[in-house]
């Protein structure tokens, strides 16, 4: 089965965003983590744009119960950087 190219792009952008985010969590101070956090925003936004395009084209359907399966993601705990 051939994967939809748009879906493959969404998955790749999300993988990159998660990778940058994981790198940011490995850094102890906020000043060093900040560029990695900013770097995570761009692929996440690209994935969102691809999802919006798919929705406009009618290629994307949403499960009404999908919110129950989304895992929370901690961006950065500022209280630990003080």
N, C-alpha and C positions, 0 to 999 in steps of 0.2 A: 504494500500500500504506500503510495506516494503522499508525503506530508504537504499540506498547503504551504506555499512559500511565505505567505503572510504570518501563519502560525509559527513557522520555523524562525522567522525574524523576531517575533514577539518573545519566543523562548530564549533566543540568543541575547537579546537586549536585557531581559530580566536576569539571565545568568551573569552578564557583565555588571549589572547594578548590584547584585548580591555579592559579587566578588569584591567590588570597591567598598561596599559596606562592611564586609568581613575584615578587609584590610584596615578600615577605620577603627573597628572595634579592637584590633590588636595593639593600637597605639595608646599610650598612657595619657598623653596630654592633648587637650583640645586643639591647640595651635597646629600640631602635627596631623591630627585627625581631620581637621576642617577641609583641606584640599581633597582628601579622599571622599568625604561626604558630598562635596560639590560634584566630584567626578561621578558619583553614583546617581546623581539627579538626571544627567543627560540621557543615559540609556533607559532609565525608568520612564522619562518623558517620551522618548522615541517609541517605547513599547505601548504607551498610552495612545500615542498618535496612530499607531498601526491598528490598535483595537477600535479607535473611533472610526477610522476608515472602513474597517470590516463591518462595523455596526451600520454605518451609512449605506454600505453596499448590500446589506441584508445577509452578510456571511456570519454574523455573530449572534448567537442566542444566549440568553442569560437564564440560568436555573434560578428560580425564585428563592431557593434554599441555599444558594451558593455562599451567602454570608456566614453560614454555620461552618463552612470548611476552610475559610480563609484564616491562615495563621497570623497572629500579631507579629509585628516586627519592630524591635526597639531600634530607633535611629541612633540616639546618643544620649546617655544619661549625664546631663550637665552637673548634677549634684556631686558626681564623683570627681569632677575635674578641678574642684576648688582647692 
